[in-house]
Amino acid sequence: MLMAHPAVLNDLIEQYDTLHALQAENGSPAVQQRMADISYTLCVSTGTRDVHVALVAARHQLPGARPQDDSLLAAG
């Protein structure tokens, strides 16, 4: 499986977190589409089918991530 560059993953995570914090799922159709696009890209980039699993997988691929650290699972 191809691995996405950490900078790309970090950017996707930041965009997703920002849109989620702004409750984009309740926004305009254009904003909802952007959220869907980022979610899809995260899933494709991590080889997953669920955005929450994709976020955990993406965070574990970032530099400094500790594979044994499950604190990311509690954050979601």
All heavy atoms as TSV, in Angstrom:
chain	resi	resn	atom	element	x	y	z
A	1	MET	N	N	0.843	-1.180	0.000
A	1	MET	CA	C	0.000	0.000	0.000
A	1	MET	C	C	0.890	1.246	0.000
A	1	MET	O	O	1.872	1.310	0.721
A	1	MET	CB	C	-0.891	-0.004	1.241
A	1	MET	CG	C	-1.793	1.206	1.313
A	1	MET	SD	S	-2.990	1.085	2.636
A	1	MET	CE	C	-2.292	2.251	3.775
A	2	LEU	N	N	0.525	2.216	-0.799
A	2	LEU	CA	C	1.234	3.487	-0.807
A	2	LEU	C	C	0.943	4.237	0.483
A	2	LEU	O	O	-0.167	4.174	1.017
A	2	LEU	CB	C	0.788	4.336	-1.990
A	2	LEU	CG	C	1.158	3.813	-3.370
A	2	LEU	CD1	C	0.544	4.709	-4.437
A	2	LEU	CD2	C	2.655	3.756	-3.529
A	3	MET	N	N	1.930	4.958	0.949
A	3	MET	CA	C	1.776	5.739	2.173
A	3	MET	C	C	1.764	7.222	1.809
A	3	MET	O	O	2.621	7.683	1.060
A	3	MET	CB	C	2.927	5.458	3.132
A	3	MET	CG	C	3.057	4.002	3.528
A	3	MET	SD	S	1.791	3.487	4.671
A	3	MET	CE	C	2.354	4.257	6.147
A	4	ALA	N	N	0.808	7.943	2.358
A	4	ALA	CA	C	0.744	9.390	2.125
A	4	ALA	C	C	1.874	10.074	2.894
A	4	ALA	O	O	2.285	9.617	3.963
A	4	ALA	CB	C	-0.605	9.924	2.589
A	5	HIS	N	N	2.358	11.155	2.351
A	5	HIS	CA	C	3.411	11.923	3.014
A	5	HIS	C	C	2.858	12.494	4.322
A	5	HIS	O	O	1.711	12.963	4.367
A	5	HIS	CB	C	3.885	13.049	2.092
A	5	HIS	CG	C	5.135	13.697	2.556
A	5	HIS	ND1	N	5.137	14.665	3.526
A	5	HIS	CD2	C	6.428	13.507	2.207
A	5	HIS	CE1	C	6.376	15.058	3.746
A	5	HIS	NE2	N	7.178	14.355	2.952
A	6	PRO	N	N	3.646	12.484	5.390
A	6	PRO	CA	C	3.176	13.012	6.668
A	6	PRO	C	C	2.658	14.449	6.595
A	6	PRO	O	O	1.695	14.804	7.286
A	6	PRO	CB	C	4.410	12.911	7.574
A	6	PRO	CG	C	5.187	11.775	7.006
A	6	PRO	CD	C	4.968	11.865	5.518
A	7	ALA	N	N	3.255	15.278	5.752
A	7	ALA	CA	C	2.785	16.667	5.629
A	7	ALA	C	C	1.367	16.711	5.067
A	7	ALA	O	O	0.544	17.534	5.486
A	7	ALA	CB	C	3.733	17.475	4.751
A	8	VAL	N	N	1.070	15.823	4.127
A	8	VAL	CA	C	-0.266	15.757	3.547
A	8	VAL	C	C	-1.261	15.286	4.599
A	8	VAL	O	O	-2.346	15.861	4.764
A	8	VAL	CB	C	-0.286	14.815	2.320
A	8	VAL	CG1	C	-1.703	14.574	1.835
A	8	VAL	CG2	C	0.575	15.382	1.213
A	9	LEU	N	N	-0.887	14.240	5.335
A	9	LEU	CA	C	-1.774	13.734	6.385
A	9	LEU	C	C	-2.031	14.794	7.444
A	9	LEU	O	O	-3.164	14.975	7.890
A	9	LEU	CB	C	-1.170	12.482	7.029
A	9	LEU	CG	C	-1.115	11.246	6.157
A	9	LEU	CD1	C	-0.393	10.124	6.884
A	9	LEU	CD2	C	-2.514	10.812	5.743
A	10	ASN	N	N	-0.976	15.492	7.848
A	10	ASN	CA	C	-1.131	16.531	8.857
A	10	ASN	C	C	-2.085	17.620	8.380
A	10	ASN	O	O	-2.946	18.086	9.137
A	10	ASN	CB	C	0.232	17.118	9.219
A	10	ASN	CG	C	0.166	17.960	10.465
A	10	ASN	OD1	O	-0.373	17.539	11.479
A	10	ASN	ND2	N	0.711	19.158	10.385
A	11	ASP	N	N	-1.953	18.014	7.122
A	11	ASP	CA	C	-2.835	19.031	6.556
A	11	ASP	C	C	-4.289	18.555	6.534
A	11	ASP	O	O	-5.204	19.300	6.896
A	11	ASP	CB	C	-2.377	19.401	5.145
A	11	ASP	CG	C	-3.214	20.513	4.544
A	11	ASP	OD1	O	-3.371	21.569	5.196
A	11	ASP	OD2	O	-3.727	20.317	3.429
A	12	LEU	N	N	-4.504	17.307	6.139
A	12	LEU	CA	C	-5.867	16.762	6.108
A	12	LEU	C	C	-6.469	16.701	7.506
A	12	LEU	O	O	-7.643	17.033	7.709
A	12	LEU	CB	C	-5.864	15.375	5.473
A	12	LEU	CG	C	-5.615	15.320	3.974
A	12	LEU	CD1	C	-5.351	13.885	3.534
A	12	LEU	CD2	C	-6.795	15.912	3.218
A	13	ILE	N	N	-5.669	16.281	8.479
A	13	ILE	CA	C	-6.146	16.217	9.864
A	13	ILE	C	C	-6.536	17.601	10.354
A	13	ILE	O	O	-7.594	17.791	10.963
A	13	ILE	CB	C	-5.074	15.595	10.787
A	13	ILE	CG1	C	-4.876	14.124	10.457
A	13	ILE	CG2	C	-5.451	15.768	12.257
A	13	ILE	CD1	C	-3.647	13.502	11.114
A	14	GLU	N	N	-5.683	18.581	10.086
A	14	GLU	CA	C	-5.974	19.954	10.520
A	14	GLU	C	C	-7.247	20.481	9.863
A	14	GLU	O	O	-8.079	21.116	10.534
A	14	GLU	CB	C	-4.798	20.871	10.215
A	14	GLU	CG	C	-3.612	20.654	11.129
A	14	GLU	CD	C	-2.444	21.571	10.804
A	14	GLU	OE1	O	-2.594	22.480	9.957
A	14	GLU	OE2	O	-1.375	21.364	11.397
A	15	GLN	N	N	-7.407	20.234	8.565
A	15	GLN	CA	C	-8.621	20.688	7.884
A	15	GLN	C	C	-9.860	20.009	8.456
A	15	GLN	O	O	-10.880	20.660	8.688
A	15	GLN	CB	C	-8.523	20.404	6.382
A	15	GLN	CG	C	-7.550	21.287	5.647
A	15	GLN	CD	C	-7.589	20.998	4.164
A	15	GLN	OE1	O	-8.630	21.128	3.531
A	15	GLN	NE2	N	-6.451	20.598	3.610
A	16	TYR	N	N	-9.759	18.689	8.667
A	16	TYR	CA	C	-10.898	17.957	9.219
A	16	TYR	C	C	-11.247	18.483	10.611
A	16	TYR	O	O	-12.413	18.744	10.905
A	16	TYR	CB	C	-10.600	16.453	9.296
A	16	TYR	CG	C	-11.768	15.683	9.846
A	16	TYR	CD1	C	-12.767	15.217	9.004
A	16	TYR	CD2	C	-11.905	15.459	11.208
A	16	TYR	CE1	C	-13.869	14.537	9.508
A	16	TYR	CE2	C	-12.994	14.785	11.723
A	16	TYR	CZ	C	-13.980	14.330	10.867
A	16	TYR	OH	O	-15.068	13.677	11.373
A	17	ASP	N	N	-10.234	18.631	11.473
A	17	ASP	CA	C	-10.478	19.108	12.836
A	17	ASP	C	C	-11.104	20.501	12.843
A	17	ASP	O	O	-12.012	20.774	13.629
A	17	ASP	CB	C	-9.183	19.107	13.647
A	17	ASP	CG	C	-8.731	17.709	14.032
A	17	ASP	OD1	O	-9.539	16.750	13.948
A	17	ASP	OD2	O	-7.545	17.574	14.422
A	18	THR	N	N	-10.631	21.371	11.959
A	18	THR	CA	C	-11.185	22.726	11.885
A	18	THR	C	C	-12.641	22.696	11.445
A	18	THR	O	O	-13.505	23.323	12.076
A	18	THR	CB	C	-10.369	23.594	10.910
A	18	THR	OG1	O	-9.016	23.672	11.382
A	18	THR	CG2	C	-10.960	24.987	10.781
A	19	LEU	N	N	-12.922	21.960	10.379
A	19	LEU	CA	C	-14.306	21.873	9.900
A	19	LEU	C	C	-15.215	21.204	10.933
A	19	LEU	O	O	-16.353	21.635	11.131
A	19	LEU	CB	C	-14.369	21.126	8.572
A	19	LEU	CG	C	-13.814	21.889	7.370
A	19	LEU	CD1	C	-13.713	20.968	6.168
A	19	LEU	CD2	C	-14.686	23.092	7.064
A	20	HIS	N	N	-14.700	20.187	11.601
A	20	HIS	CA	C	-15.498	19.504	12.621
A	20	HIS	C	C	-15.796	20.447	13.793
A	20	HIS	O	O	-16.918	20.481	14.289
A	20	HIS	CB	C	-14.771	18.256	13.121
A	20	HIS	CG	C	-15.569	17.446	14.078
A	20	HIS	ND1	N	-16.693	16.738	13.698
A	20	HIS	CD2	C	-15.428	17.236	15.407
A	20	HIS	CE1	C	-17.194	16.132	14.745
A	20	HIS	NE2	N	-16.442	16.420	15.799
A	21	ALA	N	N	-14.799	21.227	14.210
A	21	ALA	CA	C	-14.986	22.186	15.303
A	21	ALA	C	C	-16.013	23.249	14.943
A	21	ALA	O	O	-16.745	23.740	15.802
A	21	ALA	CB	C	-13.657	22.838	15.668
A	22	LEU	N	N	-16.065	23.597	13.661
A	22	LEU	CA	C	-17.027	24.595	13.193
A	22	LEU	C	C	-18.376	23.966	12.841
A	22	LEU	O	O	-19.249	24.646	12.312
A	22	LEU	CB	C	-16.470	25.325	11.969
A	22	LEU	CG	C	-15.221	26.159	12.217
A	22	LEU	CD1	C	-14.651	26.677	10.905
A	22	LEU	CD2	C	-15.525	27.305	13.176
A	23	GLN	N	N	-18.523	22.672	13.123
A	23	GLN	CA	C	-19.745	21.925	12.849
A	23	GLN	C	C	-20.142	22.025	11.374
A	23	GLN	O	O	-21.280	22.326	11.032
A	23	GLN	CB	C	-20.873	22.371	13.766
A	23	GLN	CG	C	-20.575	22.147	15.229
A	23	GLN	CD	C	-21.707	22.569	16.133
A	23	GLN	OE1	O	-22.699	23.136	15.702
A	23	GLN	NE2	N	-21.546	22.274	17.397
A	24	ALA	N	N	-19.180	21.750	10.521
A	24	ALA	CA	C	-19.393	21.849	9.081
A	24	ALA	C	C	-20.487	20.920	8.585
A	24	ALA	O	O	-21.129	21.205	7.574
A	24	ALA	CB	C	-18.088	21.546	8.341
A	25	GLU	N	N	-20.704	19.813	9.305
A	25	GLU	CA	C	-21.754	18.889	8.869
A	25	GLU	C	C	-23.139	19.539	8.882
A	25	GLU	O	O	-24.062	19.054	8.249
A	25	GLU	CB	C	-21.738	17.604	9.712
A	25	GLU	CG	C	-21.958	17.815	11.185
A	25	GLU	CD	C	-20.683	18.095	11.973
A	25	GLU	OE1	O	-19.601	18.251	11.394
A	25	GLU	OE2	O	-20.787	18.162	13.209
A	26	ASN	N	N	-23.272	20.667	9.567
A	26	ASN	CA	C	-24.537	21.403	9.612
A	26	ASN	C	C	-24.477	22.674	8.773
A	26	ASN	O	O	-25.405	23.481	8.806
A	26	ASN	CB	C	-24.888	21.772	11.061
A	26	ASN	CG	C	-25.047	20.550	11.934
A	26	ASN	OD1	O	-25.586	19.540	11.509
A	26	ASN	ND2	N	-24.558	20.629	13.155
A	27	GLY	N	N	-23.418	22.844	8.009
A	27	GLY	CA	C	-23.228	24.062	7.227
A	27	GLY	C	C	-23.874	23.998	5.859
A	27	GLY	O	O	-24.719	23.144	5.574
A	28	SER	N	N	-23.444	24.897	5.015
A	28	SER	CA	C	-23.973	24.978	3.651
A	28	SER	C	C	-23.600	23.721	2.871
A	28	SER	O	O	-22.682	22.996	3.251
A	28	SER	CB	C	-23.398	26.207	2.951
A	28	SER	OG	O	-22.020	26.017	2.699
A	29	PRO	N	N	-24.287	23.480	1.770
A	29	PRO	CA	C	-23.939	22.311	0.952
A	29	PRO	C	C	-22.471	22.301	0.509
A	29	PRO	O	O	-21.851	21.247	0.476
A	29	PRO	CB	C	-24.880	22.422	-0.246
A	29	PRO	CG	C	-26.071	23.147	0.296
A	29	PRO	CD	C	-25.507	24.140	1.278
A	30	ALA	N	N	-21.923	23.455	0.205
A	30	ALA	CA	C	-20.524	23.523	-0.216
A	30	ALA	C	C	-19.588	23.123	0.927
A	30	ALA	O	O	-18.600	22.408	0.710
A	30	ALA	CB	C	-20.186	24.920	-0.711
A	31	VAL	N	N	-19.894	23.569	2.125
A	31	VAL	CA	C	-19.075	23.230	3.289
A	31	VAL	C	C	-19.227	21.751	3.625
A	31	VAL	O	O	-18.246	21.069	3.938
A	31	VAL	CB	C	-19.442	24.122	4.498
A	31	VAL	CG1	C	-18.729	23.674	5.757
A	31	VAL	CG2	C	-19.123	25.576	4.201
A	32	GLN	N	N	-20.435	21.232	3.531
A	32	GLN	CA	C	-20.663	19.808	3.767
A	32	GLN	C	C	-19.889	18.967	2.746
A	32	GLN	O	O	-19.324	17.930	3.095
A	32	GLN	CB	C	-22.152	19.483	3.689
A	32	GLN	CG	C	-22.948	20.017	4.855
A	32	GLN	CD	C	-24.433	19.719	4.709
A	32	GLN	OE1	O	-24.844	18.914	3.895
A	32	GLN	NE2	N	-25.242	20.380	5.519
A	33	GLN	N	N	-19.857	19.420	1.504
A	33	GLN	CA	C	-19.123	18.698	0.470
A	33	GLN	C	C	-17.629	18.713	0.759
A	33	GLN	O	O	-16.943	17.707	0.568
A	33	GLN	CB	C	-19.403	19.286	-0.919
A	33	GLN	CG	C	-18.741	18.523	-2.051
A	33	GLN	CD	C	-19.208	17.073	-2.126
A	33	GLN	OE1	O	-20.406	16.802	-2.151
A	33	GLN	NE2	N	-18.274	16.143	-2.149
A	34	ARG	N	N	-17.107	19.843	1.220
A	34	ARG	CA	C	-15.680	19.934	1.563
A	34	ARG	C	C	-15.350	18.959	2.689
A	34	ARG	O	O	-14.334	18.277	2.661
A	34	ARG	CB	C	-15.314	21.369	1.958
A	34	ARG	CG	C	-13.853	21.540	2.259
A	34	ARG	CD	C	-13.002	21.345	1.027
A	34	ARG	NE	N	-11.597	21.419	1.373
A	34	ARG	CZ	C	-10.662	20.687	0.812
A	34	ARG	NH1	N	-10.956	19.865	-0.165
A	34	ARG	NH2	N	-9.424	20.792	1.186
A	35	MET	N	N	-16.231	18.877	3.680
A	35	MET	CA	C	-16.032	17.937	4.794
A	35	MET	C	C	-16.052	16.501	4.268
A	35	MET	O	O	-15.214	15.680	4.662
A	35	MET	CB	C	-17.125	18.141	5.834
A	35	MET	CG	C	-17.014	17.262	7.044
A	35	MET	SD	S	-15.758	17.875	8.144
A	35	MET	CE	C	-16.307	17.168	9.667
A	36	ALA	N	N	-16.961	16.194	3.382
A	36	ALA	CA	C	-17.050	14.851	2.797
A	36	ALA	C	C	-15.791	14.540	1.976
A	36	ALA	O	O	-15.270	13.423	2.042
A	36	ALA	CB	C	-18.295	14.723	1.938
A	37	ASP	N	N	-15.305	15.531	1.231
A	37	ASP	CA	C	-14.102	15.338	0.416
A	37	ASP	C	C	-12.874	15.054	1.284
A	37	ASP	O	O	-12.081	14.162	0.986
A	37	ASP	CB	C	-13.830	16.563	-0.463
A	37	ASP	CG	C	-14.851	16.746	-1.565
A	37	ASP	OD1	O	-15.606	15.793	-1.858
A	37	ASP	OD2	O	-14.895	17.860	-2.134
A	38	ILE	N	N	-12.729	15.808	2.358
A	38	ILE	CA	C	-11.594	15.606	3.258
A	38	ILE	C	C	-11.701	14.244	3.943
A	38	ILE	O	O	-10.716	13.519	4.063
A	38	ILE	CB	C	-11.497	16.752	4.286
A	38	ILE	CG1	C	-11.097	18.041	3.566
A	38	ILE	CG2	C	-10.504	16.412	5.398
A	38	ILE	CD1	C	-11.199	19.278	4.406
A	39	SER	N	N	-12.897	13.885	4.364
A	39	SER	CA	C	-13.105	12.580	4.997
A	39	SER	C	C	-12.743	11.456	4.036
A	39	SER	O	O	-12.045	10.499	4.408
A	39	SER	CB	C	-14.561	12.430	5.450
A	39	SER	OG	O	-14.886	13.399	6.412
A	40	TYR	N	N	-13.196	11.573	2.810
A	40	TYR	CA	C	-12.899	10.565	1.791
A	40	TYR	C	C	-11.396	10.466	1.541
A	40	TYR	O	O	-10.827	9.377	1.483
A	40	TYR	CB	C	-13.634	10.906	0.490
A	40	TYR	CG	C	-13.271	9.991	-0.655
A	40	TYR	CD1	C	-13.851	8.727	-0.773
A	40	TYR	CD2	C	-12.341	10.384	-1.613
A	40	TYR	CE1	C	-13.503	7.883	-1.823
A	40	TYR	CE2	C	-12.000	9.547	-2.655
A	40	TYR	CZ	C	-12.583	8.296	-2.763
A	40	TYR	OH	O	-12.231	7.473	-3.790
A	41	THR	N	N	-10.740	11.611	1.419
A	41	THR	CA	C	-9.308	11.631	1.152
A	41	THR	C	C	-8.529	11.026	2.311
A	41	THR	O	O	-7.554	10.300	2.102
A	41	THR	CB	C	-8.829	13.063	0.859
A	41	THR	OG1	O	-9.594	13.594	-0.227
A	41	THR	CG2	C	-7.354	13.098	0.503
A	42	LEU	N	N	-8.957	11.312	3.536
A	42	LEU	CA	C	-8.318	10.689	4.697
A	42	LEU	C	C	-8.450	9.168	4.640
A	42	LEU	O	O	-7.498	8.439	4.908
A	42	LEU	CB	C	-8.938	11.214	5.998
A	42	LEU	CG	C	-8.330	12.474	6.579
A	42	LEU	CD1	C	-9.239	13.062	7.641
A	42	LEU	CD2	C	-6.958	12.179	7.159
A	43	CYS	N	N	-9.634	8.697	4.303
A	43	CYS	CA	C	-9.862	7.254	4.226
A	43	CYS	C	C	-8.999	6.617	3.140
A	43	CYS	O	O	-8.361	5.587	3.367
A	43	CYS	CB	C	-11.340	6.951	3.993
A	43	CYS	SG	S	-12.384	7.275	5.428
A	44	VAL	N	N	-8.966	7.228	1.980
A	44	VAL	CA	C	-8.158	6.694	0.879
A	44	VAL	C	C	-6.676	6.727	1.246
A	44	VAL	O	O	-5.942	5.763	1.000
A	44	VAL	CB	C	-8.415	7.482	-0.427
A	44	VAL	CG1	C	-7.409	7.118	-1.493
A	44	VAL	CG2	C	-9.827	7.233	-0.912
A	45	SER	N	N	-6.251	7.794	1.879
A	45	SER	CA	C	-4.839	7.965	2.228
A	45	SER	C	C	-4.366	6.974	3.278
A	45	SER	O	O	-3.170	6.686	3.369
A	45	SER	CB	C	-4.591	9.381	2.747
A	45	SER	OG	O	-4.884	10.326	1.758
A	46	THR	N	N	-5.292	6.467	4.070
A	46	THR	CA	C	-4.920	5.551	5.149
A	46	THR	C	C	-5.396	4.119	4.903
A	46	THR	O	O	-5.157	3.238	5.728
A	46	THR	CB	C	-5.484	6.043	6.495
A	46	THR	OG1	O	-6.898	6.180	6.394
A	46	THR	CG2	C	-4.855	7.368	6.895
A	47	GLY	N	N	-6.116	3.893	3.803
A	47	GLY	CA	C	-6.598	2.551	3.504
A	47	GLY	C	C	-7.707	2.091	4.427
A	47	GLY	O	O	-7.823	0.908	4.735
A	48	THR	N	N	-8.530	3.031	4.872
A	48	THR	CA	C	-9.632	2.711	5.785
A	48	THR	C	C	-10.954	3.109	5.135
A	48	THR	O	O	-10.981	3.716	4.065
A	48	THR	CB	C	-9.469	3.454	7.122
A	48	THR	OG1	O	-9.487	4.865	6.879
A	48	THR	CG2	C	-8.168	3.077	7.814
A	49	ARG	N	N	-12.048	2.778	5.819
A	49	ARG	CA	C	-13.374	3.115	5.287
A	49	ARG	C	C	-14.183	3.999	6.227
A	49	ARG	O	O	-15.288	4.407	5.903
A	49	ARG	CB	C	-14.171	1.837	5.021
A	49	ARG	CG	C	-13.608	1.054	3.868
A	49	ARG	CD	C	-14.408	-0.195	3.636
A	49	ARG	NE	N	-14.022	-0.781	2.370
A	49	ARG	CZ	C	-14.869	-1.084	1.407
A	49	ARG	NH1	N	-16.150	-0.891	1.572
A	49	ARG	NH2	N	-14.433	-1.592	0.283
A	50	ASP	N	N	-13.654	4.270	7.395
A	50	ASP	CA	C	-14.346	5.087	8.404
A	50	ASP	C	C	-13.447	6.257	8.757
A	50	ASP	O	O	-12.260	6.072	9.032
A	50	ASP	CB	C	-14.640	4.227	9.640
A	50	ASP	CG	C	-15.309	5.025	10.730
A	50	ASP	OD1	O	-16.548	5.144	10.707
A	50	ASP	OD2	O	-14.579	5.538	11.611
A	51	VAL	N	N	-13.996	7.457	8.771
A	51	VAL	CA	C	-13.172	8.641	8.981
A	51	VAL	C	C	-12.529	8.645	10.364
A	51	VAL	O	O	-11.397	9.107	10.530
A	51	VAL	CB	C	-13.967	9.947	8.719
A	51	VAL	CG1	C	-15.016	10.185	9.791
A	51	VAL	CG2	C	-13.012	11.123	8.608
A	52	HIS	N	N	-13.207	8.099	11.371
A	52	HIS	CA	C	-12.622	8.082	12.716
A	52	HIS	C	C	-11.418	7.132	12.770
A	52	HIS	O	O	-10.404	7.445	13.388
A	52	HIS	CB	C	-13.683	7.707	13.747
A	52	HIS	CG	C	-14.836	8.659	13.740
A	52	HIS	ND1	N	-14.717	9.973	14.132
A	52	HIS	CD2	C	-16.115	8.501	13.355
A	52	HIS	CE1	C	-15.883	10.585	13.998
A	52	HIS	NE2	N	-16.755	9.707	13.507
A	53	VAL	N	N	-11.529	6.018	12.106
A	53	VAL	CA	C	-10.400	5.085	12.006
A	53	VAL	C	C	-9.289	5.725	11.176
A	53	VAL	O	O	-8.104	5.601	11.505
A	53	VAL	CB	C	-10.859	3.742	11.393
A	53	VAL	CG1	C	-9.672	2.811	11.166
A	53	VAL	CG2	C	-11.906	3.088	12.273
A	54	ALA	N	N	-9.664	6.435	10.128
A	54	ALA	CA	C	-8.681	7.113	9.274
A	54	ALA	C	C	-7.903	8.160	10.060
A	54	ALA	O	O	-6.692	8.305	9.889
A	54	ALA	CB	C	-9.373	7.750	8.077
A	55	LEU	N	N	-8.587	8.893	10.919
A	55	LEU	CA	C	-7.907	9.901	11.731
A	55	LEU	C	C	-6.883	9.269	12.662
A	55	LEU	O	O	-5.765	9.760	12.804
A	55	LEU	CB	C	-8.926	10.716	12.537
A	55	LEU	CG	C	-9.749	11.707	11.728
A	55	LEU	CD1	C	-10.952	12.185	12.531
A	55	LEU	CD2	C	-8.885	12.882	11.290
A	56	VAL	N	N	-7.254	8.171	13.304
A	56	VAL	CA	C	-6.319	7.482	14.192
A	56	VAL	C	C	-5.133	6.963	13.387
A	56	VAL	O	O	-3.974	7.152	13.777
A	56	VAL	CB	C	-7.024	6.335	14.953
A	56	VAL	CG1	C	-6.015	5.477	15.693
A	56	VAL	CG2	C	-8.064	6.887	15.913
A	57	ALA	N	N	-5.419	6.336	12.250
A	57	ALA	CA	C	-4.348	5.795	11.411
A	57	ALA	C	C	-3.428	6.908	10.920
A	57	ALA	O	O	-2.200	6.759	10.929
A	57	ALA	CB	C	-4.945	5.041	10.225
A	58	ALA	N	N	-4.001	8.016	10.506
A	58	ALA	CA	C	-3.195	9.138	10.009
A	58	ALA	C	C	-2.312	9.702	11.116
A	58	ALA	O	O	-1.122	9.972	10.901
A	58	ALA	CB	C	-4.099	10.228	9.441
A	59	ARG	N	N	-2.876	9.859	12.297
A	59	ARG	CA	C	-2.087	10.398	13.416
A	59	ARG	C	C	-0.948	9.463	13.793
A	59	ARG	O	O	0.124	9.915	14.176
A	59	ARG	CB	C	-2.999	10.679	14.598
A	59	ARG	CG	C	-3.871	11.892	14.365
A	59	ARG	CD	C	-4.732	12.219	15.557
A	59	ARG	NE	N	-5.455	13.453	15.320
A	59	ARG	CZ	C	-6.776	13.574	15.358
A	59	ARG	NH1	N	-7.532	12.527	15.661
A	59	ARG	NH2	N	-7.359	14.734	15.112
A	60	HIS	N	N	-1.161	8.174	13.664
A	60	HIS	CA	C	-0.109	7.205	13.980
A	60	HIS	C	C	0.988	7.199	12.926
A	60	HIS	O	O	2.082	6.697	13.191
A	60	HIS	CB	C	-0.691	5.800	14.145
A	60	HIS	CG	C	-1.218	5.559	15.513
A	60	HIS	ND1	N	-0.434	5.099	16.541
A	60	HIS	CD2	C	-2.450	5.735	16.036
A	60	HIS	CE1	C	-1.161	4.995	17.629
A	60	HIS	NE2	N	-2.388	5.380	17.352
A	61	GLN	N	N	0.726	7.738	11.756
A	61	GLN	CA	C	1.737	7.795	10.699
A	61	GLN	C	C	2.569	9.070	10.764
A	61	GLN	O	O	3.548	9.208	10.036
A	61	GLN	CB	C	1.075	7.686	9.321
A	61	GLN	CG	C	0.475	6.325	9.058
A	61	GLN	CD	C	-0.202	6.257	7.702
A	61	GLN	OE1	O	0.216	6.889	6.748
A	61	GLN	NE2	N	-1.264	5.471	7.619
A	62	LEU	N	N	2.181	10.009	11.637
A	62	LEU	CA	C	2.923	11.257	11.742
A	62	LEU	C	C	4.210	11.053	12.520
A	62	LEU	O	O	4.289	10.182	13.399
A	62	LEU	CB	C	2.061	12.320	12.431
A	62	LEU	CG	C	0.815	12.749	11.672
A	62	LEU	CD1	C	0.033	13.767	12.493
A	62	LEU	CD2	C	1.160	13.314	10.312
A	63	PRO	N	N	5.228	11.848	12.221
A	63	PRO	CA	C	6.482	11.745	12.963
A	63	PRO	C	C	6.241	11.966	14.457
A	63	PRO	O	O	5.456	12.832	14.847
A	63	PRO	CB	C	7.338	12.878	12.387
A	63	PRO	CG	C	6.742	13.171	11.056
A	63	PRO	CD	C	5.277	12.865	11.183
A	64	GLY	N	N	6.880	11.138	15.268
A	64	GLY	CA	C	6.739	11.263	16.716
A	64	GLY	C	C	5.594	10.465	17.304
A	64	GLY	O	O	5.445	10.407	18.515
A	65	ALA	N	N	4.777	9.859	16.457
A	65	ALA	CA	C	3.680	9.041	16.971
A	65	ALA	C	C	4.247	7.786	17.597
A	65	ALA	O	O	5.213	7.207	17.098
A	65	ALA	CB	C	2.714	8.670	15.852
A	66	ARG	N	N	3.642	7.378	18.693
A	66	ARG	CA	C	4.073	6.161	19.369
A	66	ARG	C	C	3.022	5.084	19.128
A	66	ARG	O	O	1.873	5.247	19.529
A	66	ARG	CB	C	4.240	6.420	20.854
A	66	ARG	CG	C	5.331	7.444	21.145
A	66	ARG	CD	C	5.354	7.793	22.583
A	66	ARG	NE	N	4.042	8.356	22.918
A	66	ARG	CZ	C	3.767	8.984	24.033
A	66	ARG	NH1	N	4.678	9.127	24.951
A	66	ARG	NH2	N	2.570	9.467	24.263
A	67	PRO	N	N	3.383	3.996	18.459
A	67	PRO	CA	C	2.404	2.947	18.137
A	67	PRO	C	C	1.703	2.370	19.357
A	67	PRO	O	O	0.578	1.921	19.276
A	67	PRO	CB	C	3.236	1.867	17.445
A	67	PRO	CG	C	4.486	2.522	17.035
A	67	PRO	CD	C	4.701	3.689	17.943
A	68	GLN	N	N	2.354	2.399	20.510
A	68	GLN	CA	C	1.753	1.825	21.709
A	68	GLN	C	C	0.830	2.819	22.414
A	68	GLN	O	O	0.157	2.476	23.374
A	68	GLN	CB	C	2.846	1.377	22.683
A	68	GLN	CG	C	3.874	0.445	22.058
A	68	GLN	CD	C	3.268	-0.788	21.425
A	68	GLN	OE1	O	2.282	-1.328	21.910
A	68	GLN	NE2	N	3.828	-1.214	20.311
A	69	ASP	N	N	0.800	4.049	21.961
A	69	ASP	CA	C	0.005	5.102	22.596
A	69	ASP	C	C	-1.431	5.034	22.115
A	69	ASP	O	O	-1.721	5.282	20.958
A	69	ASP	CB	C	0.601	6.464	22.263
A	69	ASP	CG	C	-0.100	7.615	22.959
A	69	ASP	OD1	O	-0.954	7.355	23.830
A	69	ASP	OD2	O	0.205	8.766	22.621
A	70	ASP	N	N	-2.355	4.722	23.012
A	70	ASP	CA	C	-3.758	4.644	22.638
A	70	ASP	C	C	-4.533	5.893	23.038
A	70	ASP	O	O	-5.746	5.928	22.975
A	70	ASP	CB	C	-4.419	3.388	23.227
A	70	ASP	CG	C	-4.479	3.413	24.742
A	70	ASP	OD1	O	-3.887	4.324	25.363
A	70	ASP	OD2	O	-5.117	2.526	25.315
A	71	SER	N	N	-3.831	6.950	23.436
A	71	SER	CA	C	-4.525	8.164	23.841
A	71	SER	C	C	-5.301	8.773	22.696
A	71	SER	O	O	-6.274	9.487	22.926
A	71	SER	CB	C	-3.517	9.194	24.397
A	71	SER	OG	O	-2.608	9.567	23.390
A	72	LEU	N	N	-4.906	8.503	21.466
A	72	LEU	CA	C	-5.632	9.022	20.315
A	72	LEU	C	C	-7.021	8.422	20.213
A	72	LEU	O	O	-7.944	9.045	19.730
A	72	LEU	CB	C	-4.847	8.754	19.032
A	72	LEU	CG	C	-3.525	9.495	18.908
A	72	LEU	CD1	C	-2.771	9.000	17.688
A	72	LEU	CD2	C	-3.733	10.982	18.826
A	73	LEU	N	N	-7.173	7.200	20.679
A	73	LEU	CA	C	-8.474	6.541	20.604
A	73	LEU	C	C	-9.475	7.217	21.541
A	73	LEU	O	O	-10.644	7.318	21.223
A	73	LEU	CB	C	-8.336	5.058	20.958
A	73	LEU	CG	C	-7.455	4.255	20.006
A	73	LEU	CD1	C	-7.330	2.828	20.518
A	73	LEU	CD2	C	-8.035	4.259	18.613
A	74	ALA	N	N	-9.032	7.702	22.682
A	74	ALA	CA	C	-9.930	8.343	23.644
A	74	ALA	C	C	-10.318	9.742	23.200
A	74	ALA	O	O	-11.326	10.267	23.624
A	74	ALA	CB	C	-9.272	8.393	25.019
A	75	ALA	N	N	-9.505	10.367	22.347
A	75	ALA	CA	C	-9.768	11.746	21.919
A	75	ALA	C	C	-10.984	11.836	21.003
A	75	ALA	O	O	-11.609	12.867	20.896
A	75	ALA	CB	C	-8.548	12.316	21.205
A	76	GLY	N	N	-11.343	10.772	20.310
A	76	GLY	CA	C	-12.443	10.795	19.349
A	76	GLY	C	C	-13.715	10.601	20.014
A	76	GLY	O	O	-14.753	11.082	19.970
